[in-house]
């Protein structure tokens, strides 16, 4: 049976973005051509397609779900499915049960897709790849933004992704989780990301960022790197990395003294990215406890496990490090200079930063990417054949109600 021979089902609209406008731009790396779909789908689905082609097609309904709670992030998956349908000259009926950025319980069908079995069976693998990871990353992004509602976030996930398709999915997921946090707790959320290709998910025309460690090394000093940046981009806000030489506080103050106008205007930020192998300048375990005792003593009262202690008073970018930097800037009269933090800001670390009331203005992170990849596995089961409910034993909860 040729793939063009099956008559189309009912039309289905694209999923609107949180702002109500459909955004179906897809990376050119997403397989839509038949040869690419054949190459990237599981072989047993292709054999099933051959069987259906010989013995006759049926109209089926697939239920798509995850085994754990998540945030609905279906837009890219549905746009891809509709794109393939258009290429084949058919249509699928897509019943989205949870609008984008809505909470989805474990095992709850997120989408029902009805159409030709012949045309759906070879799409299952690729469709699930585009759904599950986005929903879990959106969940993580939401919890981070909700725990720190007054902090802005910048998505710096691209460098941690396995290719451009994953980078697109993860940036989209961050925007979805952020949208929920904005709606639920009036959070600032994600204000942008690092690449031009996915900036549109955040309502921007281009990526955001100022300087990597490479520029500090190239310049030879933190102040010189800031001068170079200011010379090239005099009107742009400037965020200066200050951990390259292990002199976070000293270099921050030197940069502030070099750019008093920026300090007064609030267009200068210092970014702390201290590696986990050492403490921020001026800190050690005792000094870290002391700085929290001065500012948020309740954060170090009671039991803390090793991970929590590391986030609070350990090496690297701890809550104590953030407070130490804020104290130094304020005491020197640079109270309008903002603090940007990066380095492993996952949901757990963000929660501890919230408990410590860490004075962070912006967090740069890609750590909303799922840590346990098995949690991202979306699953699909056929629950209807020609309108008759039927599903494998144990999955009756997927039947459409």
For each residue, the residues with C-beta under 8 A, 3 or more apart:
1: 5 6 52 53 54 57 118
2: 5
3: 6 34 88 118 119
4: 88 89
5: 1 2
6: 1 3 57 90 116 118 119
7: 90
8: 11 85 89 90 91
9: 59 90 91 92 93 114 115 116
10: 91 93
11: 8 91
12: 78 82 91 92 93 94
13: 16 22
14: 22 24 75 78 79 82
15: 22 74 75 78 79 96 99 100
16: 13 19 20 21 22 100
17: 20 21 22 23 75 100
18: 100 101 175 176 179 183
19: 16 203
20: 16 17
21: 16 17
22: 13 14 15 16 17
23: 17 75 200 201
24: 14 75 79 82 83
25: 200
26: 30 76 79 80 83 168
27: 30 164 165 168 197
28:
29: 163 164 165
30: 26 27 80 83 130 165
31: 36 37 39 40 126
32: 36 37 80 83 84 87
33: 36 37 87
34: 3 37 38 87
35: 38 39
36: 31 32 33 39 40
37: 31 32 33 34 40 41 84 122 123 126
38: 34 35 41 46 122
39: 31 35 36
40: 31 36 37 125 126
41: 37 38 45 46 122 123 124 125 126
42: 45 46 124 125
43: 46 47
44: 47 48
45: 41 42 48 49 121 122 124 125
46: 38 41 42 43 49 50 122
47: 43 44 50 51
48: 44 45 51 52 121
49: 45 46 52 53 118 121 122
50: 46 47 53 54
51: 47 48 54 55
52: 1 48 49 55 56 57 58 117 118 121
53: 1 49 50 57 118
54: 1 50 51
55: 51 52
56: 52
57: 1 6 52 53 116 117 118
58: 52 117 385 386
59: 9 114 115 116 117 385 386 387
60: 114 115 116 117 120 382 384 385 386
61: 112 113 114 382 383 384 400
62: 112 113 114 120 124 380 381 382 383
63: 109 111 112 380 381 382 383 391 398 399 400
64: 109 110 111 112 113 127 128 131 378 379 380
65: 107 108 109 110 378 379 380 398
66: 70 104 106 107 110 132 135 136 376 377 378 379
67: 106 107 375 377 379
68: 106 136 375
69: 103 104 105 106 139
70: 66 73 104 135 136 138 139
71: 101 102 103 104 135 138 139 142 176 177 180
72: 96 98 99 100 101 102 103 104 110 135 138 176
73: 70 76 100 101 131 134 135 137 138 172 173 176 177
74: 15 77 78 96 98 100 110 111 131 134 135
75: 14 15 17 23 24 78 79 100 172 176
76: 26 73 79 80 130 134 168 169 172
77: 74 80 81 111 127 130 131 134
78: 12 14 15 74 75 81 82 94 96 111
79: 14 15 24 26 75 76 82 83
80: 26 30 32 76 77 83 84 126 127 130
81: 77 78 84 85 92 94 113 123 127
82: 12 14 24 78 79 85 86 92 94
83: 24 26 30 32 79 80 86 87
84: 32 37 80 81 87 88 123
85: 8 81 82 88 90 91 92 115 119
86: 82 83 89
87: 32 33 34 83 84
88: 3 4 84 85 119
89: 4 8 86
90: 6 7 8 9 85 115 116 119
91: 8 9 10 11 12 85 115
92: 9 12 81 82 85 113 114 115 119 120
93: 9 10 12 113 114 115
94: 12 78 81 82 111 112 113 114
95: 111 112 113 114 400
96: 15 72 74 78 99 110 111
97: 108 109 110 111 112
98: 72 74 102 103 104 108 110
99: 15 72 96 102
100: 15 16 17 18 72 73 74 75 176 179
101: 18 71 72 73 138 142 176 177 179 180 183
102: 71 72 98 99 180
103: 69 71 72 98 180
104: 66 69 70 71 72 98 108 110 135
105: 69 108
106: 66 67 68 69
107: 65 66 67 397 398
108: 65 97 98 104 105
109: 63 64 65 97 112 398 400
110: 64 65 66 72 74 96 97 98 104 131 135 378
111: 63 64 74 77 78 94 95 96 97 131
112: 61 62 63 64 94 95 97 109 383 400
113: 61 62 64 81 92 93 94 95 120
114: 9 59 60 61 62 92 93 94 95 384
115: 9 59 60 85 90 91 92 93 119 120
116: 6 9 57 59 60 90 119 120
117: 52 57 58 59 60 120 121 382 385
118: 1 3 6 49 52 53 57 121
119: 3 6 85 88 90 92 115 116 122 123
120: 60 62 92 113 115 116 117 123 124
121: 45 48 49 52 117 118 124
122: 37 38 41 45 46 49 119
123: 37 41 81 84 119 120 126 127
124: 41 42 45 62 120 121 127 128 380
125: 40 41 42 45 128 129
126: 31 37 40 41 80 123 129 130
127: 64 77 80 81 123 124 130 131 380
128: 64 124 125 131 132 377 378 379 380
129: 125 126 132 133
130: 30 76 77 80 126 127 133 134 169
131: 64 73 74 77 110 111 127 128 134 135 378
132: 66 128 129 135 136 376 377 378
133: 129 130 136 137 166 169 170 173 370 373 376
134: 73 74 76 77 130 131 137 138 169 170 172 173 176
135: 66 70 71 72 73 74 104 110 131 132 138 139 173 376 378
136: 66 68 70 132 133 139 140 173 370 375 376
137: 73 133 134 140 141 169 170 173 174 177 368 369 370 376
138: 70 71 72 73 101 134 135 141 142 173 174 176 177 180
139: 69 70 71 135 136 142 143 177
140: 136 137 143 144 177 346 347 367 368 369 370
141: 137 138 144 145 153 173 174 176 177 178 181 190 368
142: 71 101 138 139 145 146 176 177 178 180 181
143: 139 140 146 147 177 347 350 351
144: 140 141 147 148 153 177 345 346 347 350 363 365 368
145: 141 142 148 149 151 153 177 178 181 182 185 187 188 189 190
146: 142 143 149 181 184 185 187
147: 143 144 347 350 351 353 354
148: 144 145 151 187 350 353 354 360 363
149: 145 146 181 185 186 187 188
150: 187 188
151: 145 148 188 360 361 362 363
152: 188 189 190 191 361 362 363
153: 141 144 145 174 178 188 189 190 191 362 363 364 365
154: 190 191 192 193 194 208 209 362 363 364 365
155: 170 171 174 175 190 192 193 194 198 202 365 366 368
156: 159 193 194 209 342 364 365 366
157: 160 161 167 170 171 174 193 194 365 366 368 369
158: 161 167 170 171 193 194 195 198 366
159: 156 194 366
160: 157 366 369
161: 157 158 164 166 167 170 366 369
162: 166
163: 29 166 167
164: 27 29 161 167 168 197
165: 27 29 30 168 169
166: 133 161 162 163 169 170
167: 157 158 161 163 164 170 171 195 197 198
168: 26 27 76 164 165 171 172 197 198
169: 76 130 133 134 137 165 166 172 173
170: 133 134 137 155 157 158 161 166 167 173 174 366 368 369
171: 155 157 158 167 168 174 175 193 195 198 201 202
172: 73 75 76 134 168 169 175 176 198 201
173: 73 133 134 135 136 137 138 141 169 170 176 177 368
174: 137 138 141 153 155 157 170 171 177 178 190 193 201 368
175: 18 155 171 172 178 179 190 201 202
176: 18 71 72 73 75 100 101 134 138 141 142 172 173 179 180
177: 71 73 101 137 138 139 140 141 142 143 144 145 173 174 180 181 190 368
178: 141 142 145 153 174 175 181 182 187 189 190 202
179: 18 100 101 175 176 182 183 189
180: 71 101 102 103 138 142 176 177 183 184
181: 141 142 145 146 149 177 178 184 185 187 189
182: 145 178 179 185 186 187 188 189
183: 18 101 179 180
184: 146 180 181 187
185: 145 146 149 181 182
186: 149 182
187: 145 146 148 149 150 178 181 182 184
188: 145 149 150 151 152 153 182 191
189: 145 152 153 178 179 181 182
190: 141 145 152 153 154 155 174 175 177 178 193 202
191: 152 153 154 188 202 208 362
192: 154 155 199 202 204 207 208
193: 154 155 156 157 158 171 174 190 198 199 201 202 204 207 208
194: 154 155 156 157 158 159 207 208 209
195: 158 167 171 198 199 207
196: 199 205 206 207
197: 27 164 167 168
198: 155 158 167 168 171 172 193 195 201 202 207
199: 192 193 195 196 202 204 205 206 207 208
200: 23 25 203 204 205
201: 23 171 172 174 175 193 198
202: 155 171 175 178 190 191 192 193 198 199
203: 19 200
204: 192 193 199 200 207 208
205: 196 199 200
206: 196 199
207: 192 193 194 195 196 198 199 204
208: 154 191 192 193 194 199 204
209: 154 156 194 239 364
210: 229 233 236 237 238 239 240
211: 215 216 225 229 239 240 241
212: 215 216 241
213: 216 217 241 244 273
214: 217 218
215: 211 212 218 219 225 228 229 241
216: 211 212 213 219 221 222 225 241 244 245
217: 213 214 220 244
218: 214 215 225
219: 215 216 222 224 225 227 228
220: 217 224
221: 216 224 225 245
222: 216 219 225 226 240 241 242 244 245 247 251 254 255
223: 226 227 251 254 255 258
224: 219 220 221 227 228
225: 211 215 216 218 219 221 222 228 229 240 241
226: 222 223 229 230 238 240 255 258 259
227: 219 223 224 230 231 258
228: 215 219 224 225 231 232
229: 210 211 215 225 226 232 233 238 240
230: 226 227 233 234 238 259 262
231: 227 228 234
232: 228 229
233: 210 229 230 236 238
234: 230 231
235:
236: 210 233
237: 210 267 268 269
238: 210 226 229 230 233 259 262 267 268 269
239: 209 210 211 268 269 270 271 338 340
240: 210 211 222 225 226 229 251 252 255 268 269 270 271
241: 211 212 213 215 216 222 225 244 271 273
242: 222 247 248 251 252 255 270 271 272
243: 246 248 272 273 274 275 280
244: 213 216 217 222 241 251
245: 216 221 222 251
246: 243 278 281
247: 222 242 250 251 281
248: 242 243 251 252 270 272 274 280 281 321 325
249: 252 253 280 281 282 324 325 328
250: 247 253 254 281
251: 222 223 240 242 244 245 247 248 254 255
252: 240 242 248 249 255 256 270 325 328 329 337
253: 249 250 256 257 328 329 332 334
254: 222 223 250 251 257 258
255: 222 223 226 240 242 251 252 258 259 268 270
256: 252 253 259 260 263 268 329 332 334 337
257: 253 254 260
258: 223 226 227 254 255
259: 226 230 238 255 256 262 263 268
260: 256 257 263 264
261: 264 265
262: 230 238 259 265 267 268
263: 256 259 260 266 268 334 336 337
264: 260 261 336
265: 261 262 268 336
266: 263 336 337 338
267: 237 238 262
268: 237 238 239 240 255 256 259 262 263 265 337 338
269: 237 238 239 240 337 338 339 340 361 362
270: 239 240 242 248 252 255 325 329 337 338 339 340
271: 239 240 241 242 339 340 341 342 364
272: 242 243 248 280 317 321 322 325 339 340 341 342 343
273: 213 241 243 317 341 342 343
274: 243 248 278 279 280 315 316 317 321 343
275: 243 278 315 316 343
276: 310 314 315 316 343 344
277: 315 316
278: 246 274 275 315 316
279: 274 283 284 288 315 316 321
280: 243 248 249 272 274 283 317 318 320 321 324 325
281: 246 247 248 249 250
282: 249 287 324
283: 279 280 287 288 291 320 321 324
284: 279 287 288
285: 288 289 313 314
286: 289 290
287: 282 283 284 290 291 320 324
288: 279 283 284 285 291 292 312 313 314 318 320 321 324
289: 285 286 292 293 300 313 320
290: 286 287 293 294
291: 283 287 288 294 295 320 323 324 327
292: 288 289 295 296 297 299 300 312 313 319 320 323 356
293: 289 290 297 300
294: 290 291 297 323 327
295: 291 292 323 327 357
296: 292 299 300 319 323 356 357
297: 292 293 294 300 301
298: 301
299: 292 296 312 319 355 356 357
300: 289 292 293 296 297 304 312 313
301: 297 298
302:
303:
304: 300 308 309 312
305: 308 309
306: 309 310
307: 310 311 348
308: 304 305 311 312 352
309: 304 305 306 312 313 314
310: 276 306 307 313 314 315 316 318
311: 307 308 314 318 319 348 349 352 353
312: 288 292 299 300 304 308 309 318 319 320 352 356
313: 285 288 289 292 300 309 310 318 319 320
314: 276 285 288 309 310 311 318
315: 274 275 276 277 278 279 310 318
316: 274 275 276 277 278 279 310 321 343 344
317: 272 273 274 280 321 322 341 342 343 344 345
318: 280 288 310 311 312 313 314 315 321 322
319: 292 296 299 311 312 313 322 323 352 353 356 358
320: 280 283 287 288 289 291 292 312 313 323 324
321: 248 272 274 279 280 283 288 316 317 318 324 325
322: 272 317 318 319 325 326 339 341 353 358 359 360
323: 291 292 294 295 296 319 320 326 327 356 358 359
324: 249 280 282 283 287 288 291 320 321 327 328
325: 248 249 252 270 272 280 321 322 328 329 339
326: 322 323 329 330 339 359
327: 291 294 295 323 324 330 331
328: 249 252 253 324 325 331 332
329: 252 253 256 270 325 326 332 334 335 337 339
330: 326 327 333 334 335
331: 327 328
332: 253 256 328 329
333: 330
334: 253 256 263 329 330 337
335: 329 330
336: 263 264 265 266
337: 252 256 263 266 268 269 270 329 334
338: 239 266 268 269 270 361 362
339: 269 270 271 272 322 325 326 329 359 360 361 362
340: 239 269 270 271 272 360 361 362 363 364
341: 271 272 273 317 322 345 353 358 360 362 363 364
342: 156 271 272 273 317 345 363 364 365
343: 272 273 274 275 276 316 317
344: 276 316 317 349 365 367
345: 144 317 341 342 349 350 353 363 364 365 367
346: 140 144 349 350 365 367 368 371
347: 140 143 144 147 350 351 368
348: 307 311 351 352
349: 311 344 345 346 352 353 367
350: 143 144 147 148 345 346 347 353 354 363
351: 143 147 347 348 354 355
352: 308 311 312 319 348 349 355 356
353: 147 148 311 319 322 341 345 349 350 356 358 360
354: 147 148 350 351 357 358
355: 299 351 352
356: 292 296 299 312 319 323 352 353
357: 295 296 299 354
358: 319 322 323 341 353 354
359: 322 323 326 339
360: 148 151 322 339 340 341 353 363
361: 151 152 269 338 339 340
362: 151 152 153 154 191 269 338 339 340 341
363: 144 148 151 152 153 154 340 341 342 345 350 360
364: 153 154 156 209 271 340 341 342 345
365: 144 153 154 155 156 157 342 344 345 346 368
366: 155 156 157 158 159 160 161 170 369
367: 140 344 345 346 349
368: 137 140 141 144 155 157 170 173 174 177 346 347 365
369: 137 140 157 160 161 170 366
370: 133 136 137 140 373 375 376
371: 346
372: 375
373: 133 370 376
374: 377
375: 67 68 136 370 372
376: 66 132 133 135 136 137 370 373
377: 66 67 128 132 374
378: 64 65 66 110 128 131 132 135
379: 64 65 66 67 128
380: 62 63 64 65 124 127 128
381: 62 63 391 392 395 398
382: 60 61 62 63 117 385 390 391
383: 61 62 63 112 389 390 391 395 398 399 400
384: 60 61 114 387 388 389 390 400
385: 58 59 60 117 382 388 390
386: 58 59 60
387: 59 384
388: 384 385
389: 383 384 399 400
390: 382 383 384 385
391: 63 381 382 383 395 396 398 399
392: 381 395
393: 396
394:
395: 381 383 391 392 398
396: 391 393 399
397: 107
398: 63 65 107 109 381 383 391 395
399: 63 383 389 391 396
400: 61 63 95 109 112 383 384 389
401:
